Amino acid sequence: MFWVYGTGFLEIAAGIGLMIPAIREMTAILLIVFYVLVFVANVHSSQKKINIFKADYTGPGMQYLYTQRIPMQIILIAWTWYFGIYLH
């Protein structure tokens, strides 16, 4: 639960940081690093077939990573780069 609340707090703080022009670019860079680190955790949990809803090892595995997480991570990174760095 620590990691769930901790990453949730970081996401809220990053959302606030993106709204402040003076720190928008730095926040975007740190948020992209955060997304990459979350991706690494998603690879690990997919390899172990962790089911986040049941907290056991009956999850969908690598198929979920390829069809859901990778496309979402790419969209989030591109969105953050475009609005946080490119347009800044």
N, C-alpha and C positions, 0 to 999 in steps of 0.2 A: 504494500500500500504506500510505503514511503516514496517509491519511484513514480507511482501513478500521480500522487499529489505533487511531488516535486516537479515532474515534467509539466503537469497542468499549470502550476504556478509560473514556470518559465515561459510557457506559451502565452499566458495572460500578460506577463511583463513585456514580452516581445511585441505583442499586439499594441500595447500602450507605447512602447518605444518607436514603433513604426509610424505612429501619429505625431511624433515630435520631430520637426524638421532638422533640428540641430544634431540629433543622434540617429536619424533614420538610416543612413548608409551603414553605420557601424552595427546597428541592430540587425539589419538585413544580412550582413556578412555572418554575424554570430548565429542568426536563425538558420542560415544555410548549413553552417557547421552542425548545428543541432539536428537538422533534418538528416544529414549524413550519418550522424551517430545513432539516431533512431532507426535508420535503415539497417545499420549493422546489427542492432538488437532484433529487428524484424527477421533478418536472415537467420540469426541464431534460434529464435523461437520457431521459425518455420522448419528448420532442420530437426528440431526436437519434437515437432508436431504438437506444440503447446496450444491448448484450447483456452483462450482468454476468458470465455464465459463460464466454463466448468472448472478451470484451474487444474486441468489434468493433461495427459498426453494423447488426447484423441482429436487433436486439431487437424485441419486440412493439409498441413504441410507445405511443401514448396509450390504446389499449384496456386495456393492463395497468394503467395509472394509474387508469382509471375503475373497473375491476372488482376490482382487488387493493389497490392502495396507498391510495387515498382511504378506502375502508371501514376498512382497518387503522389508518390514522392517526387517524380519528375515534374508533375504539374505544380506542386508546392514550391519546389526549388525554382522553377522557371518564373512563377508568379512573384515570388519574393525578390528574385534578381531584377525582374522587369520594373516592378513598382518601387522597390526599395533602393536599387542601385542605378539602373539604366535611366529612369526618369528623374532621378535626383540630380 
